[in-house]
Amino acid sequence: MMNRIKEVLMEQGRTQAWLANRIGKSYVVTTNYVNNKTQPSIPVLYQIADVLGVDVRELLVSSRR
């Protein structure tokens, strides 16, 4: 699974440090989410969507082509 967290942060002009602070995760953990090295759990993904003010589906890359 891939996510679009990085793109949404860039669109909003926000930083990874800002997101880390808002979701209560370390900068390293958040950076791994943003760079698709690890994927957040479903509850954390919903939390990220809420903090960014987007529908959780906007953070996901479709597996269908």
C-alpha positions in Angstrom: 0.0 0.0 0.0 1.2 3.5 -0.8 -0.1 6.7 0.6 -0.3 10.4 -0.5 0.5 12.0 2.8 3.6 13.8 1.4 1.6 15.2 -1.5 -1.2 16.5 0.8 1.3 18.1 3.1 3.0 19.8 0.2 -0.4 21.0 -1.2 -1.2 22.5 2.2 2.3 24.0 2.7 2.7 22.0 5.9 5.8 20.2 7.2 6.4 16.7 8.5 7.4 18.2 11.9 4.0 19.9 12.1 2.2 16.6 11.3 4.3 14.7 13.8 3.4 17.2 16.5 -0.3 17.1 15.7 -0.6 13.3 15.7 1.7 12.8 18.7 4.3 10.7 16.9 8.0 11.2 16.7 9.5 13.0 13.7 11.2 9.7 12.6 7.9 7.7 12.7 6.1 10.4 10.8 8.9 10.7 8.2 8.6 7.0 7.6 4.9 7.4 7.0 5.4 10.4 4.7 8.1 8.6 2.6 6.1 5.3 2.4 8.8 3.4 4.3 6.1 2.2 6.7 2.4 2.6 6.6 0.3 4.0 9.5 -2.3 1.8 11.1 -5.9 2.4 10.0 -6.7 4.4 13.2 -3.5 6.6 12.7 -4.4 7.1 9.1 -7.8 8.4 10.1 -6.1 10.7 12.6 -3.8 12.0 9.9 -6.8 12.6 7.6 -8.6 14.5 10.4 -5.6 16.7 11.2 -5.1 17.5 7.5 -8.9 18.1 7.0 -9.2 15.6 4.2 -11.2 12.4 3.6 -9.1 9.4 4.4 -9.6 8.2 0.9 -7.6 11.2 -0.4 -4.5 9.8 1.4 -4.6 6.4 -0.3 -3.3 5.4 -3.7 -5.8 3.3 -5.5 -4.7 -0.3 -6.3 -7.0 -0.3 -9.3 -5.9 1.0 -12.6 
